[in-house]
């Protein structure tokens, strides 16, 4: 999956009681149609329940994939189990979403796998670990600190998966 750039946008619900600005990555396609085929399901739920997506059981394009950094902000108190089915309605800022198992009704012979590689993140993490490793030198070190650092480098060794350290003695 190639990242084509980024965009800052706002998401909000129908009554504008929830609004959030998000930084999103732009990709050509997040996934195939979801669900992969029509799911024949009838929900036994109260009439006053508003679904976030009334076409949840019909294959459709996924426009935005929200991550864990916002997921829990979307949830609201309230879960409803749908009769004898294994479906659950979870309240969110957008309305109730349907989740659960549909059993053997859906047969999807496709295997789905995804990987996102962020080169900038990789470079940033590498720089962080290099800064944290032995050898970082503060340009404002005193000569005594320079001597101490050199002694440290001479006396600390990594052998057979372990650090061996000679006791440093300060000469007076």
C-alpha positions as CSV (number, residue, x, y, z in Angstrom):
1,X,0.0,0.0,0.0
2,X,1.5,3.3,-1.1
3,X,0.8,6.4,0.9
4,X,0.0,9.2,-1.5
5,X,0.2,12.1,1.0
6,X,-1.7,13.4,3.9
7,X,-4.7,15.6,4.6
8,X,-6.2,17.4,7.6
9,X,-10.0,17.1,7.8
10,X,-12.8,17.3,10.3
11,X,-15.3,14.6,11.1
12,X,-18.6,15.3,12.8
13,X,-21.9,13.5,13.4
14,X,-25.4,14.5,12.1
15,X,-26.4,16.7,15.1
16,X,-22.9,18.3,15.4
17,X,-22.6,17.2,19.0
18,X,-19.2,15.6,18.0
19,X,-16.5,17.2,15.9
20,X,-12.9,16.2,15.6
21,X,-10.0,17.4,13.4
22,X,-7.9,14.5,12.1
23,X,-4.7,14.1,10.2
24,X,-5.3,11.3,7.6
25,X,-3.0,9.4,5.3
26,X,-4.2,9.2,1.7
27,X,-4.1,5.9,-0.1
28,X,-5.7,4.7,-3.3
29,X,-7.8,2.0,-1.7
30,X,-8.1,1.0,2.0
31,X,-9.7,-2.4,1.4
32,X,-12.1,-4.3,-0.8
33,X,-15.8,-3.8,-0.4
34,X,-17.0,-4.5,3.1
35,X,-18.7,-6.8,3.8
36,X,-17.5,-8.9,0.9
37,X,-21.1,-10.0,0.1
38,X,-24.7,-9.2,1.1
39,X,-25.5,-10.4,4.6
40,X,-29.1,-11.5,5.1
41,X,-29.9,-10.3,8.6
42,X,-32.9,-9.0,10.3
43,X,-32.4,-7.0,13.5
44,X,-34.8,-7.2,16.4
45,X,-34.3,-3.8,17.9
46,X,-36.4,-0.9,19.3
47,X,-37.8,1.6,16.8
48,X,-36.1,4.6,18.5
49,X,-32.6,3.1,17.8
50,X,-30.7,5.1,15.1
51,X,-28.1,3.1,13.2
52,X,-24.9,4.8,12.1
53,X,-25.2,2.9,8.7
54,X,-28.5,1.4,7.7
55,X,-26.7,-0.4,4.8
56,X,-24.2,-2.1,7.0
57,X,-25.0,-5.5,5.5
58,X,-24.6,-4.4,1.8
59,X,-21.1,-4.4,0.3
60,X,-19.7,-0.8,0.2
61,X,-16.6,1.2,-0.3
62,X,-14.6,2.1,2.9
63,X,-13.7,5.8,2.7
64,X,-11.9,6.3,6.0
65,X,-10.3,4.0,8.5
66,X,-10.1,5.4,12.0
67,X,-7.5,4.2,14.4
68,X,-7.2,3.5,18.1
69,X,-6.2,7.1,18.7
70,X,-9.9,8.2,18.1
71,X,-11.8,4.9,18.4
72,X,-12.7,5.2,22.1
73,X,-13.8,8.8,21.7
74,X,-16.4,7.6,19.3
75,X,-18.0,5.1,21.8
76,X,-21.0,6.0,23.9
77,X,-22.6,4.1,26.7
78,X,-25.2,1.6,25.5
79,X,-25.1,-1.9,24.0
80,X,-28.1,-3.9,22.8
81,X,-28.0,-7.6,22.0
82,X,-30.2,-8.5,19.1
83,X,-32.5,-11.3,20.2
84,X,-31.2,-14.8,19.4
85,X,-28.6,-13.6,16.9
86,X,-24.9,-13.1,17.8
87,X,-25.1,-9.5,16.8
88,X,-24.5,-6.6,19.1
89,X,-25.5,-2.9,18.7
90,X,-22.9,-0.6,20.2
91,X,-23.8,3.1,20.7
92,X,-21.4,5.6,19.1
93,X,-21.4,9.4,18.4
94,X,-22.7,8.5,14.9
95,X,-25.5,6.2,16.1
96,X,-25.5,2.4,16.8
97,X,-23.0,0.2,14.9
98,X,-23.6,-3.5,14.3
99,X,-20.9,-6.0,15.2
100,X,-20.7,-9.7,15.9
101,X,-20.8,-13.0,14.1
102,X,-23.0,-13.9,11.2
103,X,-22.1,-17.5,11.4
104,X,-21.6,-19.7,8.3
105,X,-23.8,-17.4,6.2
106,X,-20.8,-15.5,4.8
107,X,-18.2,-17.4,2.8
108,X,-15.2,-15.4,1.8
109,X,-12.5,-17.3,0.1
110,X,-10.2,-14.3,-0.1
111,X,-7.3,-13.8,2.3
112,X,-6.7,-10.2,3.4
113,X,-3.4,-8.9,4.6
114,X,-2.2,-5.3,5.1
115,X,1.1,-3.5,5.8
116,X,1.7,0.2,6.2
117,X,5.4,1.2,6.1
118,X,6.1,4.8,7.1
119,X,9.7,5.6,6.1
120,X,9.7,8.9,8.0
121,X,8.6,7.1,11.2
122,X,11.4,4.4,10.6
123,X,14.0,7.2,10.2
124,X,12.8,9.0,13.3
125,X,12.9,5.9,15.4
126,X,16.3,5.0,14.2
127,X,17.5,8.5,15.0
128,X,16.0,8.2,18.5
129,X,17.8,4.9,19.2
130,X,21.1,6.3,17.9
131,X,20.7,9.2,20.3
132,X,20.0,6.9,23.2
133,X,23.0,4.6,22.4
134,X,26.4,4.9,23.8
135,X,28.5,7.5,22.0
136,X,26.3,10.6,22.2
137,X,28.5,13.4,23.1
138,X,27.4,16.7,24.4
139,X,29.3,19.5,22.7
140,X,29.4,21.5,25.9
141,X,31.3,18.8,27.9
142,X,34.1,19.9,30.3
143,X,37.5,18.3,29.9
144,X,36.8,16.3,33.1
145,X,33.6,14.9,31.4
146,X,35.6,14.1,28.3
147,X,38.1,12.1,30.3
148,X,35.2,10.3,32.1
149,X,33.5,9.5,28.9
150,X,36.8,8.1,27.4
151,X,37.3,6.0,30.5
152,X,33.8,4.7,30.2
153,X,34.3,3.7,26.6
154,X,37.5,1.9,27.6
155,X,36.0,0.0,30.5
156,X,32.6,-1.0,29.2
157,X,32.6,-4.0,26.8
158,X,29.8,-6.0,25.3
159,X,30.8,-9.7,25.1
160,X,28.7,-12.8,24.6
161,X,25.5,-10.9,24.9
162,X,26.5,-9.3,28.2
163,X,28.1,-6.1,29.3
164,X,31.4,-6.4,31.2
165,X,32.3,-3.3,33.2
166,X,35.7,-2.6,34.8
167,X,35.3,-0.5,37.9
168,X,36.3,3.0,37.1
169,X,38.6,4.7,39.6
170,X,39.0,8.4,39.6
171,X,42.7,9.4,39.8
172,X,43.3,12.3,42.2
